[in-house]
Amino acid sequence: MKEKGCMKGKDCIATFDIGTTALKGVVVSASGDSIMEKSVAVETVFDGDYKEQRTLDWYSAFCEISNHFFSEGLRPDEVMGIAMSGQMQDLIPVAGDPAAGGILPVGNAILYSDGRAGLQAEKISGIIGIENIEKSTGNHFDGSMPFAKLLWLAENRPDIYTASHKVLISSKDYVAARLTGNYATDVTSASTAGLMDIREKRWNLSWMEKMGLDPLKLPSICYAEEKIGTVTEKASAESGFATGTPVYAGTGDAGATTLASGIASDGEFNINLGTSGWIACVSGDTLEKPGVFNLAAMQKGLYINVVPFLNAGNVHKWVSGILAPDTGADGKYEYIDGLLNQSEAGSNGVLFLPYLTGERFPVMDTAVKGGFAGIVPETTKQDLARSVLEGVAFSIRQGLEAIGRRPVRISLIGGGARVRTWCQILADVLGHSINVYEGAEYLPAAAVAGAVLAGQGRISGYAAYIESLLNAGGSVCYTPAPENTERYDRCYTSYLKLYPAFKSIYHSKFLF
């Protein structure tokens, strides 16, 4: 960090990622270097199987981070633009006039991992036609989709539905609305709504009308590099950014991480290990395969073919919390790293189903829970810690097999990339080398900063910009150990039997 401001002139970009467990801010230079960063935790509100977050928490954390940056020497006149990424597939009801007094949340955000609207999804599918929905959106349709959740809201919380002026899709859409007074989302996030024509990049407004829903409640759809507005005087007073600072549409988290991984050709895959996770590739069209979700990419004309998982980094956080002494977050992770360094491939026969919050792949199942199998008196903490990460790796292998393309290159990004043993586990489980880029946790921020640079004509496209970032940072390659891969092949066969067994338990009416 520079002592008085980050660069000469207006050469800084403020980026934010609004995830499920934390809101992270990164100030990057025009060349993509990380200059300042700060993270603030956010809480999830659980009510049975319902999963929600308070939108005011997002904006409060955003302002805490931005004001921290300015207190540390960043000058408002140095910020050439703001761009954000965030969790997608949420339903965020809001009301009010942002320009006049700020938007007012009229209810919590219903998160992507909340599948409460199953009955509404069936109703929509019956009226619109499931084939029409899948053909237009490029995706399956279920109760986790915002379209279904909006119908649930209208039927079960009519007061909130009526009071909602707009409904937003991504967490970053809410913060952007607070900053600019404009309601917009991006093509990647809109792909998760169950309502956008993925090729034409427009809402299917007639579907809303057929379901008795108000089409005017939907935000506009933009590409990541489109400016959606500028910081208002009210937002300036709250956040510290200068009035008039441009705010760009940005992208859903999958768009930022996929672009940041540098994958651009057939056979190139990226694994993301954030709180949730996914394995993804990029192609020129949607991929119609069970379990594969299709998103419009940040780059025009490209699509992200992704298998998403609800459980990834949250599983690592959970096992760190229950096995490590109460020494603070950093101490817990260091303790788990120590256990992992003492562990053996295969965890001495212990298997773990990582469905702590239910799962959406290989099936959408909000009732199933996670659990261990194969525990004996000789089982150690090392076995338990390692089996948890192996369970996530096996889940990712299922995703790779669902996509059905032979990998040529696999990269890994996200907070989980900092756990070296986990990187090696993934290489061994997949039987393929894994490239982990240095500073991987900041690459998505640099990628979304590219939206500002593209929007202001500083770069002609994303590809060369991202390639320069990856080449500058370097990477570490994890190569599979043949003896471990062979062992994991046997473990994987057993792992595939876990979900059917656990399903029979948690779907039993005699369980409780």
N, C-alpha and C positions, 0 to 999 in steps of 0.2 A: 504494500500500500504506500502510495506517495504521501508525503507529509501534508501538503496543502492541495488537495484535489488530485485526481487520478491522471489526467492528461492535460496538455495545453489545448485550449479551445474546446469545442463541443464534440469530444471524441469518446464519450463513455455511453454505454447502453446499460440500463437497469433491467435485469431479468428476474423473474420470480417463477417458482414452481409451487403450485398449491396442491400438495399431496394429501394423502389420507391421515398420516401421522404428524406431518410437519409442513410448515410453509417455509420455503428456502429462498433467500434472495442472493443474487450474485451480480456484482458490477463487473462488466467485462469491457475491455478496450475494443476499438474498431478492428483490431487484428485477432480478437478472440481470447486474449489473455485474461485470466481471472485476477481481479484486483482487490475486491472485497467480497466477503461472503458472511452470511449469518442465517441461522435457522431458529425457528420458534415452533414449539410443539403445539398441535391442536388435538382436541379430544373428539372421540366419536361417542354419540349418545345411543346406547343400546336399550331397546324395549322389546324383550323377547327376541324374535327373529328380525325385528325392524332395526335398521342401521341408519342413523342420521347424523348430521353435523350442523352446528350453529353457524350460519353465514356471517354473523357479526364477529365471530372468532377469527374468520379468515381475514376480514378487513382490519381488525385490530392488530393481528399479527403482521399484516402487510405494513401498516403504518409504524409499528414498532421497529421493524427492520429498516424501512426507508429512513426514518428519523435517526436511527443508529448510524447509517451510512453518512448522513450529513454531519452528525456530531463528530465523526471520525475524519472529516476533512473533505468529503465529496462536496462539490459546489453545485447547486441546482442548475446553473447555466452551462455546466459541462455535460449534462445528460441530453443526448441527442434523440432519445426515444425510450419508450418502455414497451417491453413485450413479455408475455407470460405463457407458461404452459400449466396444465392442471389436470386433475382427475376428470374423467369423462363419464357419460352415461348417468349423470345425476339428474334429479328433477328439483329445480330451485325456484320456488314461487316468490315473486317480489311484487311490491306495489309502490306507488309514489312517483314523484317527479324528481329524478336525479339532479337536474339542473337547478331546481328551486330549493330543494331541501334534503336531497339524498334519498336513495331508494330505501324502502322499508321492507325487511323480510316479514312475510305474513305466516311463516312456518319454517321449520327446519328444512335443510336440504336432504332429500331422500337419496342415499348413496347408491352407486353402481352395484354394490354387493347386496342390495336389498331386493329380494325377489317377491315382494308382497303382492304384486299385481297379476298373479297367475290367472285368476278368473277373468280379469279384464283383458288379458292377452288372448284368452280363448274366445271371448266375445268379439274382440276386434278381428281376430282371424276368421271367425265365422261370417262376419259382415263384409269385410274387405276382401277376404280370400287369402289364405296363407301363401298360395303360389304367387299372387300379385305382390304381396308384401316382400317375399324373398327375391323375386325377380327385380323389383324396383330398388330395394335397399341393399341387395347383395348379401343379405344375412338372414339367419333364422330369427324367430320372433318369440319372446317369452316375457315373463312377468318382471324381468329386470330392466326392460326398455322404458325410457322416459315417456313414450307415447302411451304405453299401458299404465304407467304410474300416474299420468295426468288424468286418465279416465278413472283410475282408482280414487284420485283426489276429488274429482267431481262427484263421485258416487258416495264417498265415505267422509269427506271433509268439505262439504259444499260451501261452508263459510270461507274457508281458505281459498278454494277455487274461485269463488266470486270476487274476493278481495284482491286476487292476483291480477296485476296489470300485465305482467309478462311471466313466462317460465323460461329459465335458462338451463343449459345442458352441462356446462363445465364450471368447476369452481372458479377458474380464472375469468369466466364471463361476468360473474358477480362483481369481482373486484374492478374489472374494466368498466363496468357500468357505474360503479361508485366514483371512479376517476373522471369519467367523461360525460355521464348523463345519457349515454347511448347503449342500446341493447343489441348485442351482436354475439355470434359464435363463429367458429371456424369450420371448414369443411371436414376436418378430421373428427372433431367433437360431434358435429352434426350427424356423422355416419353412425354414431352409437344410439341415436334417438329412436330408431325404428320407424322413421317418418320421412327421411330424406331420400330422394332419388339419387343414388350414388354416382351415376354417370352424368346427370344433368345438373347436379349440385343445387337442387331446389327442394323446398318442402312439398309434400303431397297434400296440399291444402284441402282437397276434396275429401280426403280420408278424415280429417278433423271434422268437417261438416257432417259426414255420414255418422260419426259417433257423437254428434251433438256438442262438439267442443268448439271453442272460439278460435279460429285461425289467427286472429290478431294478437293472441297471447304469445306467438312464437317470435324469437329474435331473428334479425337478418343473418344471412350466411355470407361469410367473407373468406377469402384466402388469407393465409398467415401474414403476408406482407402488406395487406391493405390497412390503411389507417382508419380506425373507427371513430376517432375523435381526439380531443386534447384535454389536458387536465384543467378542471374547472377551478374557480377561485376557492370554493368550499373544500374541494379535494386537496388543493394546494396547502391550505391552512392545516389540514389534518395530516397530510403525508410528507410535506416539505418539498415536494417537487414543484418546479416553477409553473405558474399558470401558463397554459399554452403548450406545454410539453406534449409531443405527439405520442399517442397510444395506439399500438398495432394489434390486430386480431390475435396474433400468436397462434398457438396450436394445443390440441390435447396432448397429454403426456406421451402417448404412443407415437405421435408425430415427431416430437422433439427427440426422443431417444432413438427412434429408428433412423432419422436423418443423421443424428450424431454418431451413430455406429458406422456410417460410411457404406452401408450395403446399398448396392445399386444394380446388381446383375443377378440373373437366375442362378440359384445354387448358393447364394450368399445369405446367411442367416444371422440374426441378432437375438441374443437372450437378454432380457432385462430383469434384474433382481431388485425391484423396489419393494415397497410394502406388499403390493401385489406384484405379479410378474407376467411375462409372456415370452413366446418365441415367435419371431416374425421374419418374413422375407418381403421383398418388393417386386412387383410385376406390373405389366401393362394392363391388367384386367383383374376382375374379381376371381376368386378361386372357390368353386362350388364343391366343398367337401364337408362332411360332418365335423363339427367342432371348430371349423375355421371361420374366423370373423374377418370381414373385409372393411377397410377404412380408406378414405381418400387421403392421399399423402400430402405433405406440405408442397411437394413439387407437383405442378400441374401435369395432369395426364398419367400420373402413377398411382398405384394402389398398394396398400400395406395388407398383406395376407398374414393374419396373426391368430395364434391360439392363446387366449388370455387365461390366467389363473388368478383366483382370489388370494391364494396363499403362496408367499415367497419370503420376502424379508420379514414379514410379521412373525413367521415361524421361528426364524433365527432370534428375533427379539424376545419371543415368548420363552424359548428354551434358555436363553441367557438369564431371563428374569427368575426362573424357577430353580435353576441349578447353581447359579453363582451366589456368593455371599452378598450381602447388602452393602456394596461398596461404590454405589453410583453407576451411571450408565456405562461410562468408559471402563471402569474397573470390571464390570460384569462381562463386557465383550472381551477384554483381555483374558479374563479367567476362562471363558469358553474357548478362546483361541488356544489356551494352554491344554485344555482337555482334548481338543481336536488334534493337536500335534502329537498326543499320546495314543490316538485311536487307530484302529485298523479298518481297512476296507471291508465292508460287509457287516460291520458292527457286531461281530460274533453272533450273527443270526437274528439280531433285533431288527424289525421292520417298523416303519412309522407311516401312517396315512396322514398327510399334512393338511387335512381339511378342517382347520380350526374355525373358520367362519363359513362353513358350508363350501360349496365349490360350484363353478360354472363350466368346468371341463374336467373330465370327459363328459359329464352330464351337468345340467343345472339342478342342484340339489341343496336347498337351504336347510334341510333337516339333518343331514348327516354331520357327524362330528369327527374330529381327528382321534388318533389313538395308536398305541404301541401293540405289537404282536411279537411273540417269541422271547419274552422276558423270563429269565431263569434266575436262581439264587446267585449265579456268578456274574450276572449283568452288572456293568459298571456305569458310572456317570459318563465316562468316555464313550461307551457304546450308545447311551441314550442321546448324547449331544450329536454324535456323528450320524446316527440313524435318522434324526430329524432333517438334517441337510440332505442326506441321501434320498429321503422321501420326496423332497422338492425336485431333486435331480431326476428321479424316476418319472415324476409328473411331467417335467419338461421333455423327457424322452417320448412320452405318450404324445405330446404336442407335435414334436418333430415328425413322428410317424403318421400323425393325422394329416399334416401338410403333404406328405408323400413325395417330397423332392429330395434327391440325394444332395447332401451338403458338400459344397466345395470349400467354403470358408465360414467359420462361426466366430462371432465376436460377442463379448460379454460386457455389459454396462450396468450402471446402477450401484447402489450402496453395497449390495452383496458382493460386488467385484473386489471389495477390499478384504474379503475373507479368503485368504490364499488356499486354505484346505478345501473350501467350497469350490473354488475354481478348478482344483485338481480333481475333485469328485465328479464335477460335470464333464470334464475331459474323459475320465475313465468310464463313466456311465454311458456317455454318448459314443465312446470309441472314436473320438475325433479331437484334433487339436483345437484349443480355445485361445483366441487372442483377446487380451485384456489391455486396453489402452491406458497409459499413464494419465492420472487426473481424470479418470472416467466419470467421477461423480460430478464434474463441472462441464463435461461435454454437452449435455442437453441444454445447459444455460447458454453456452456458446452457439449452439444450433439455433435456438429460438432468437438469439441476438441477430442471427442472419436475416430474420424477417425484417428487422429495422433497416439493416444495410440494403436489403433488396428493395424495400419500400422507398428508400431515399436514393436509389440508383447508384449506391456505392459498390455493389457487386451485380454482375449480370445474371447470376444463377447460384444455386446452393452447392452444386457438386464440387467445383474447384475450391470454394471457401472451406467446405468440410474436409476435403482431402488435405488442404494445407494445415488445418488444425491437427489432424491425425498424424501427419508426417512430423510435425513439430514436436508432438508429445512423446512419440515412441510407444512401444507396446511390449508386453510380456506374453510369451506363448507357453501355454500349458499343454504338454504332450501326454497322451494316454499311456499308462503302463499296461502292457498286454495282460499280465497276470491279474491285475485288478479289473480290467474290462471283462475278462472271462468270468471272474467271480461275480461281477455285477450282472452279467447276462443271466446267471442262475437266480440271483436275488430278484431281478426284474420280473421273471416268470412268477415268482411267489407274490411279489408286490401287486401284480395285476389282479390277484384274487382277493386283496384286502377290501376294496370298495364294495363288491357284491356282498361280502360277509358283513361289513359294517352297516351297509344299507338295510340288511335284514334285521339288524338290531334296532336301529334308530327309526325305522319305519314301522316297527311293531307297536300295536296298540296296547300291548302288555308291558311296555318298557317302564312306565311310571305309574 
